[in-house]
Amino acid sequence: MKRSVVYLLFSCLVATFLPAVLAQETNRAALVVVLAGGETVTRCVEFGEPQISGFELLNRSGLAVEAGGSNLGASVCRIGETGCPANNCFCQCVGGACEYWSYWHLLDGNWQYSQVGAGAYLVGAGAVEGWSWGSSSPDEAPEPPPLTFEEVCLEQEPDTAAAATTTAPPVAPTSAGDGAAAQWLAYGLLGLIVVGLAAALLLAQRRSGR
């Protein structure tokens, strides 16, 4: 085997597989935010990872967000002009009354009050996440309006904060482990190809030197 043939084969394989391995799939999730007074803001957020946290989704939405730390992770204090400053995150919880940001997931067409913090909850492609300001106990918190993924993401023009429109149907959130495993499998395949071609090239050089 001549070296020129090996070089050509190597270049063709790398040009074929490397872009697919390195390219990140663009995922989208919908965000529905209900501000004080009932004003509703929506965003369609793009992300390249298989999953991101609900808190990170909110941060990437382009909305102004203030958060305060706690033993349970970051607490959302203010979105836009609604809420409290980060240094007094629960300023509206006085006596028996308490208003703060409640966190929601749209599952099977129904809003469910989140049982975990936004920093711990993983969001995948096609998900619909919600935030609502008001009385925030699970029994009293106002639900966001029941907007679907298509209603949010198909109506918005692409910009740096929101995702481009898409005609794809909503996809169930995928496991971060599954996405990472597939990516490492692709890297491993490319590595085997490179090693095999390097061995073939070395063999060809040895034979040509005889």
Secondary structure, DSSP 8 states (H G I E B T S, - for coil): --HHHHHHHHHHHHHHHHHHHH----EEEEEEEE-GGG-EEEEEEEESSS-EEHHHHHHTTSS-EEEE--TTS-EEEEETTEE--GGGTTTTEETTEEEEEEEEEEETTEEEE-SS-TTT-EE-TT-EEEEEEEE-STTT--------HHHHHSSS---SSS-----S-------HHHHHHHHHHHHHHHHHHHHHHHHHHHHHHHHHH-
